[in-house]
Amino acid sequence: MAVDRRKADSWRLGLYLRRTRELLDLSYERAAEHIGCDVDWLVRVETGFASLSTRHVRHILERYQAADGPPVSGPR
């Protein structure tokens, strides 16, 4: 059975964004407000069901860096 590389990449990116949000102790509601998006969209992003452009990823991470708390590093 072939693996859809795009789906796997979306899932991994979503997992990273969810972990980042959780490390910052942000609820979906607070994170969506901080980012300027709908909660439903953020849930789809974090579960790998929404397509993201590089611009979207950059915007989310920039907004998370501006959130209360220390800058977030990548997964280890």
SVG drawing of the C-alpha trace seen along z (x, -y; Angstrom):
<svg xmlns="http://www.w3.org/2000/svg" viewBox="-15 -39 31 41">
<polyline fill="none" stroke="black" stroke-width="0.4" points="0.0,0.0 1.5,-3.3 1.8,-6.2 0.5,-9.6 3.6,-11.7 1.6,-15.0 -0.9,-13.6 2.0,-12.3 3.7,-15.7 0.5,-17.5 0.0,-15.2 3.5,-15.8 3.3,-19.5 -0.1,-19.5 1.4,-17.5 4.3,-20.0 1.9,-23.0 -0.3,-21.3 2.6,-20.5 3.8,-24.1 0.4,-25.4 0.2,-23.1 3.7,-24.1 2.5,-27.6 -0.5,-26.5 -2.9,-28.0 -6.4,-26.6 -7.8,-26.2 -9.9,-29.3 -7.0,-31.5 -4.7,-30.3 -7.2,-30.9 -7.8,-34.4 -4.1,-35.0 -3.5,-33.8 -6.7,-35.4 -8.4,-32.3 -11.4,-30.1 -11.1,-27.4 -12.4,-24.8 -9.6,-25.7 -7.0,-25.4 -8.3,-22.0 -8.2,-20.9 -4.6,-22.2 -3.4,-20.3 -5.0,-17.1 -3.6,-17.3 -6.9,-17.9 -6.2,-21.4 -3.7,-22.5 -1.1,-25.0 1.0,-27.4 4.5,-28.4 3.0,-31.8 0.3,-30.2 3.0,-28.2 5.2,-31.3 2.3,-33.4 1.2,-30.8 4.7,-30.4 5.3,-34.1 2.1,-34.6 3.1,-31.8 6.5,-33.4 4.6,-36.6 2.4,-34.7 3.2,-34.7 6.0,-32.3 9.5,-31.4 10.2,-30.9 9.5,-27.4 12.1,-25.1 11.5,-22.1 10.7,-18.6 13.6,-16.5"/>
</svg>
